[in-house]
Amino acid sequence: MVDDLRSDDGLGGFDSHQHRPLRRPERERPLADREVPLGHQEHDSRVLAPAVHGWLDGELPEASVRKGDTARDVEFWKNINVEVERRRRMVTPTYLEARIMSALPQSAPQLITPWYRREFVITPARAVGAATGLVAAAAAITALIIAAFR
């Protein structure tokens, strides 16, 4: 099966191959499969007014910003501040804190070094085994070469 990247216009050049089945239209696809647009849901992209920026920075009083179109933005940011303050005051229960602390390792984790930087130690048994393997491999290759030329 060929994944034709330009299957909409038929210019993929894979006309003789089996094509991928077409996707179902947007309305037929389940809601979880649909794309969610990023950004605002409004038709025009809103920009926060400079007066609201001034109020958030502490340069303007709230009463001067709460007039007209900016009242909705002020209410939104006040609700965010209330929620942030509520979450700042939240305290982790002691049983949860104890579980978290007991799950932490008692010692600092060691840095894992890559295999090519590790110390290479050859024991006498490994040296004898490697030498025996090399002699056996050389003998086998030599026997194959001699048998091929006969």
Order of alpha helices (4+ residues) and beta strands (2+ residues): alpha-alpha-alpha-alpha-alpha
